[in-house]
Amino acid sequence: MLDYPALRAVAAVAHTGSFEKAAKMLNVTPSAISQRIKNLEDRLGVVLVERATPCVATEKGEWLCRHIEHVAMLEGELFKNLPALAEAGSAAPQVTLHIATNADSLGTWFMQAISTYARNSGHLLNAAVDDQDHTAEWLRRGRVLAAVTSLEKPVQGCRRTPLGALRYRATASPEFVTRHFAHGVTARTIAAAPALTFNQKDRLQSQWIRQELGEDVAFPTHWLPSTQSFVDASLAGMGWGLNPELLVKDHLKAGRLVEILPARPLDVPLYWQVSRLAADQLSSLSQAVIETARQQLVQPVQTAKSER
């Protein structure tokens, strides 16, 4: 049998970051929280919470946290249909759902989807941000229940739905293009012109270079871990970079930005992957994400159905 008071203690510490705040959240003493977690750790033979500032769940602890989220969603549905089961005068606990997405999706289309879901469901969302090539790892490790990812292959235990492609344009200010690419975009000019890179996981600029030049080229770069900073730096003439078309189309139309190679976009296919265990409870979130994506992202002639 699962010790649900202990599981809720683990989830509360992971959510609040401390034993004291978790105790207030669950209306018990900090020593009770500590004892529940210690007993569960002794029983399982693994550490569930890293005692640090803030406290965080270990990989095993994250799996328990996602289980508690799933249970809370199931209980919420049950209490709606059978309100007599709920304790008199008690409000249903608010559920916080952990999801992951890439920064460019969050900065363009994804917020519309999750805000619609949050308004309609009343659930809270904890959105982790990582590179689109790495968000699937959050699912594999049990840190989230659903994720926007570039991984086409379904993560084990997950359902996958194609969303469309996020289109990027290789852009810079007109002055920058005149200064660095007056004689065209070649391996030599790319190797000399400063680029913009989100972080060490960002491979978009390299992918675009390989797509257009047919070879890998090393290039100098500024490191700017912010979607909006990419646009601002491009406008300021700091460098060239792959910006989401959704963010720069007005700047392109007004001439504040230009493509360093006209009409040569990079399309990054995205997928929505959701844990099968929580897929039914997250159906309205999935619907909001899929509908918004198919309005905002570049779609193929025919979009495949959700795969199990």
C-alpha positions in Angstrom: 0.0 0.0 0.0 1.2 3.5 -0.8 1.6 5.8 2.2 -0.2 8.9 0.8 0.5 11.2 3.7 4.2 10.6 3.1 3.8 11.0 -0.7 2.0 14.3 -0.1 4.8 15.4 2.2 7.4 14.7 -0.5 5.3 16.6 -3.1 4.8 19.6 -0.7 8.5 19.9 0.0 9.3 19.8 -3.7 6.6 22.4 -4.4 7.5 24.8 -1.6 11.3 24.2 -1.4 11.4 23.7 2.4 10.1 21.5 5.2 8.7 24.5 7.1 6.6 25.7 4.2 5.5 22.2 3.4 4.3 21.8 7.0 2.2 25.0 6.7 0.8 23.9 3.4 -0.3 20.5 4.9 -1.2 22.0 8.3 1.2 19.7 10.2 4.5 20.3 12.0 7.9 20.3 10.2 9.0 17.4 12.3 6.0 15.4 11.0 6.9 16.2 7.5 10.5 15.2 8.1 9.5 11.9 9.8 7.1 11.0 7.0 9.7 11.5 4.3 12.4 9.7 6.3 10.2 6.7 6.9 9.3 6.5 3.2 13.0 6.9 2.2 13.9 4.1 4.6 11.2 1.9 3.3 12.1 2.4 -0.4 15.9 2.5 0.2 16.3 5.7 -1.8 16.7 9.4 -1.1 13.5 11.3 -2.3 14.4 14.9 -1.3 17.7 16.7 -1.6 18.1 18.6 1.7 19.4 21.9 0.3 18.2 25.5 -0.2 15.8 25.2 -1.7 14.9 21.5 -1.2 14.3 19.6 -4.4 13.0 16.2 -5.3 15.4 13.6 -6.5 14.6 11.7 -9.7 12.8 9.0 -7.7 11.0 11.7 -5.8 9.9 13.4 -9.0 8.1 10.2 -10.0 6.1 10.3 -6.7 5.3 14.0 -7.2 3.8 13.3 -10.7 1.8 10.4 -9.2 0.4 12.8 -6.6 -0.6 15.3 -9.3 -2.3 12.5 -11.2 -4.2 11.4 -8.1 -5.2 15.0 -7.3 -6.7 15.3 -10.8 -8.6 12.0 -10.4 -9.9 13.1 -7.0 -11.0 16.4 -8.4 -13.1 14.7 -11.1 -14.5 12.3 -8.5 -15.5 15.0 -6.1 -17.3 16.9 -8.9 -19.4 13.9 -9.7 -19.8 12.7 -6.1 -19.5 15.8 -3.9 -20.7 13.9 -0.8 -17.2 12.2 -0.8 -15.5 15.4 0.0 -15.0 16.4 3.6 -17.7 18.8 4.8 -16.5 22.4 4.4 -13.3 21.5 2.8 -12.2 22.8 -0.6 -10.6 20.6 -3.2 -6.8 21.0 -3.1 -5.5 23.1 -6.0 -3.5 21.0 -8.5 -0.2 22.1 -9.9 0.7 20.4 -13.2 4.3 20.2 -14.3 4.9 20.6 -18.0 7.9 21.4 -20.2 8.4 23.5 -23.4 11.0 25.3 -25.3 11.6 29.0 -24.7 10.6 30.1 -28.3 7.3 28.3 -28.0 6.6 29.9 -24.7 7.5 33.2 -26.1 5.2 32.9 -29.2 2.2 30.5 -29.3 2.3 28.3 -26.2 1.1 30.9 -23.7 -2.2 31.3 -25.5 -2.8 27.5 -25.1 -1.9 27.2 -21.4 -3.7 30.4 -20.4 -6.9 29.1 -22.0 -6.5 25.8 -20.1 -5.7 27.5 -16.8 -8.8 29.7 -17.0 -11.1 26.8 -17.7 -9.6 24.2 -15.4 -8.6 26.2 -12.4 -5.4 24.2 -12.2 -2.0 25.8 -11.6 0.9 25.2 -14.1 4.6 24.9 -13.5 6.2 25.3 -16.9 9.8 24.3 -17.2 11.8 25.7 -20.1 14.5 23.7 -22.0 15.7 23.3 -25.5 13.2 21.6 -27.7 15.7 18.8 -28.3 15.9 18.1 -24.5 12.4 18.6 -23.1 11.7 14.9 -23.8 14.2 14.1 -21.1 12.0 15.7 -18.6 9.3 13.2 -19.5 11.7 10.3 -19.3 12.8 11.2 -15.8 9.3 11.8 -14.6 9.8 15.5 -13.9 6.8 16.5 -16.0 3.5 15.0 -17.2 3.6 16.6 -20.7 6.0 18.4 -23.0 6.5 20.2 -26.2 9.4 18.5 -27.9 11.2 18.1 -31.2 11.5 14.4 -30.6 9.4 12.5 -33.2 9.7 9.1 -31.5 7.2 8.7 -28.6 8.9 8.6 -25.2 8.2 5.3 -23.5 4.8 5.5 -21.8 3.7 8.6 -23.6 1.3 9.6 -26.4 2.6 11.8 -29.2 0.8 14.3 -31.4 2.4 16.3 -34.2 1.8 20.1 -33.7 3.3 21.6 -36.8 6.6 23.4 -37.3 7.9 26.5 -35.7 9.4 28.5 -38.5 12.6 30.5 -38.0 14.1 33.2 -40.1 17.9 34.0 -40.2 17.6 37.7 -39.5 19.8 40.7 -38.7 19.6 44.5 -39.0 20.1 46.0 -42.5 23.2 47.7 -41.3 24.7 44.4 -40.0 24.0 42.7 -43.3 25.6 45.5 -45.3 28.7 45.3 -43.0 29.1 41.6 -42.8 27.4 40.0 -45.8 27.9 42.6 -48.6 29.5 39.9 -50.7 26.9 37.2 -49.8 26.5 34.5 -47.2 29.4 32.1 -47.5 31.4 29.9 -45.2 34.0 32.7 -45.0 31.6 35.5 -44.2 29.6 33.3 -41.7 32.9 32.5 -39.9 33.6 36.2 -39.4 30.2 37.6 -38.6 29.0 37.5 -34.9 26.0 35.3 -34.4 23.4 35.0 -31.6 23.1 31.8 -29.6 20.6 31.0 -26.8 22.8 28.6 -24.8 25.1 25.6 -25.3 22.1 23.4 -26.2 21.0 25.8 -29.1 21.9 24.2 -32.4 19.5 26.2 -34.6 22.2 28.5 -36.2 24.4 25.5 -36.9 21.5 23.6 -38.4 20.6 26.5 -40.7 24.2 26.9 -41.8 24.4 23.2 -42.7 21.0 23.4 -44.5 22.1 26.4 -46.6 25.8 25.9 -47.1 26.0 22.1 -46.9 28.8 22.2 -44.4 29.6 22.9 -40.7 31.1 26.3 -40.1 32.5 27.6 -36.8 31.4 31.1 -36.0 31.8 33.7 -33.3 28.7 34.2 -31.1 27.0 36.3 -28.4 25.3 34.1 -25.8 21.8 35.5 -25.0 19.4 33.1 -23.1 16.2 34.9 -23.8 13.8 34.8 -26.8 13.1 38.5 -26.6 16.8 39.3 -26.3 17.4 37.6 -29.6 15.0 40.0 -31.3 16.4 43.0 -29.5 20.0 42.1 -30.3 19.1 41.5 -33.9 17.5 45.0 -34.1 20.5 46.5 -32.4 22.9 45.1 -34.9 24.8 42.9 -32.5 24.6 39.8 -34.6 22.5 37.5 -36.8 20.4 34.7 -35.5 17.4 32.4 -36.0 14.4 34.2 -34.7 10.8 32.7 -34.7 8.9 34.2 -37.6 6.0 34.8 -35.3 8.1 37.3 -33.4 9.9 39.1 -36.2 7.3 39.2 -39.1 6.3 42.8 -38.3 10.0 43.9 -38.1 10.7 42.2 -41.4 7.7 43.9 -43.0 8.8 47.3 -41.7 12.4 46.7 -42.8 13.9 46.9 -39.3 15.2 43.4 -39.9 16.1 41.6 -43.0 16.8 37.9 -43.8 20.5 37.3 -44.5 19.3 34.9 -47.1 15.9 35.8 -48.3 13.1 33.2 -48.2 15.4 30.5 -46.7 13.6 29.6 -43.4 14.4 26.7 -41.0 11.3 24.8 -39.9 11.5 22.9 -36.6 8.8 20.2 -36.3 7.3 20.1 -32.8 5.3 17.4 -31.0 3.1 17.2 -27.9 4.0 14.3 -25.7 1.9 13.4 -22.7 2.1 10.6 -20.1 -0.4 7.9 -20.9 -1.3 7.6 -17.2 -2.4 11.2 -17.2 -3.5 11.6 -20.8 -7.3 11.4 -20.1 -7.1 13.9 -17.2 -5.0 16.2 -19.4 -7.2 15.9 -22.5 -8.5 19.5 -22.3 -4.9 20.8 -22.0 -3.9 18.6 -24.9 -6.8 20.0 -26.9 -5.9 23.6 -26.2 -2.2 23.0 -27.1 -3.1 21.2 -30.3 -5.7 23.7 -31.5 -3.5 26.7 -30.8 -0.5 25.0 -32.5 -2.4 24.2 -35.6 -3.5 27.9 -35.8 0.0 29.3 -35.2 2.5 26.8 -36.5 3.4 25.8 -40.1 1.3 22.8 -41.0 1.9 20.1 -43.6 -0.8 19.3 -46.1 -2.1 16.5 -43.9 -1.4 16.3 -40.1 -1.1 12.9 -38.6 -3.4 11.8 -35.8 -2.4 11.3 -32.3 -0.3 8.1 -31.9 -0.4 5.8 -28.9 
